[in-house]
């Protein structure tokens, strides 16, 4: 039987099992959360799991340089040097260190024309909303972008988009929420001195096994993602 999901299993956590055995082939995954919620860490955990299971991953980052990314992954205990050297991982910083202060232009159109970026099995945009906040201003452009992603998903590739809802117009965000096969929302709550982070699975279309509707987590140095037994949403 052909594999229908991308395996993200690693030995140190049970995130793969909590998320219905991985990421479905040919899916658009929306990972939503406010600034500082943990979207990047979660996308990095997913990327590491994919790489450890032999898949090819492209990460397009609007915040990190190559050095920043490598340092952060190693600080989490996610050793990626072999994946970079073997070209299973392509990391593309959109705003390199020298150009951080330059005016942001429509990088998305340029990226959509760069075919080699989309040769991987999974393409991660982190943070997608920052990348397109000035270019997705109407329904037509949103539908065009979603159409491009759907053509890629039709080839079996999966697209992971991290978004900050404060960076996109509500109508634009609604298109991506409704058209995503997997929609995860990170909710942050505070009780006293305790901060709880919870992944709320708002949609998982055609899940083959059971998944947890809420997944509490924290992040630890040299360990990475740690799942919590309980979480308050």
ABEGO torsion letter per residue (X at the ends): XBBABBBABBAABAAAAAAGGEBBBGBBBBBBBBBGAGAAAAAAAAAAAAAAAGBBBBBBBAABBAAAAAAAAAAAGBBAAAAAAAGABBBBBABBAAAAABBBBBAAAAAAABAAAAABABBBBOBAAAAAAAABABAAAAAAAAAAAAAAAAAGBBBBBBBBAAABBAAAAAAAAAABABBBBBBBBBBEABBBBBBBBABBBGBABBBBABBBBBBBBGAEBBBBABBBX
